[in-house]
Amino acid sequence: MWLMRQAGRYLPEYRELRQRYSLRELFHTPELAAKVTLQPIERFHFDAAIVFSDILVILEPLGYTVHFPEGKSPYVEETHTPGSVNNTLEYVAKTIALVKPQLDVPLIGFCGGPYTVARYLLGQETMMRWIESQPQQLHALLRRITTVTSEYLQLQAHVGVNALQIFDSWAGLLAKPLFDEFSLPYLRQLVDAAPLPTILFMRGASQYVQELASIKPAAISFDGQRTMKQLREETPLEIAVQGNLEPADLLSSVAEVQKKTHVLVGSMRGEPGFIVNLGHGILPNTPLENVQAFIDTTKFLPPG
Ligand code: CP3
């Protein structure tokens, strides 16, 4: 059991650091990024840690600076000549090297899906225009992103992560022919080239179970659109399933969280290959006691 975006604004110790440092400083300073990675593990003892970074840092080797304005969507600016992944993202490797010896649970590295990264680079409008009128140009961009992302996954594996999650958050909004053309082939290349087990995450993944399973990742992460039990039945048994309490379900009360967790975890009892998680990232205003109730109910569910 672990949570998506388990490091972040719902934690007082993270907010305290954020008062002193910008998000960019946190990402770019290995000592600080390592500290943030460990915060949720120290407080909640999750079964896995996830590297504190962002899917958009992959744009740095391509020559862009990523800005994370408060309360707004991130945006990019072309600022420098492209450089190697190993040099421009060395600070992530350093973060991983610092964190790893301090952990007694696995460490998850990650990247964005090429479609989702391209969507942040181009913006939604330009993305739609390129899909319609410049598909070859879009494919060229997706190929470039896939190449650097593969190198980035190699780098993370080399310095010691144990698994890799690929976040293609926006690809589930594509209609099937567009998903098949602009997302799936690039995900397949990443999974094929990854030196470690991969977890695929996509909002709305339950629409594309067969397609995602055809890439043969180690696991697929699902949101709450369908029940986990149905998704377990539809997903080939050699692929684990991850999810799928809705992040908003953690905003209610301890009693509600216990009830929802009982339903989820109870329904999966005896099923193989199940990673308890949320359907998407934890919300910043999530009460800590509700996170604790989610964990406790999952781990100490009475038998029967
Ligand atoms: O604990 C973890 O999960 C590890 C760190 C992590 C972050 N971003 C840190 C972060 C991970 C795995 C991500 C992935 C990510 N980043 C995705 C894919 C997952 C998803 O949520 O769909 C996407 C689409 C992004 C892009 C991104 N980064 C956006 C849209 C934003 C701004 C919106 C927001 O949530 O504030 C970010 C900033 C960001 N990345 C924060 C964190 C903790 C916000 C932190 C802050 O403001 O202090």
Residues whose N, C-alpha, C, O or C-beta is under 5 A from the ligand:
A	BS01	CP3	L3 M4 R5 Q6 A7 G8 R18 L23 I50 V51 F52 S53 D54 I55 K72 P74 F167 S169 G281
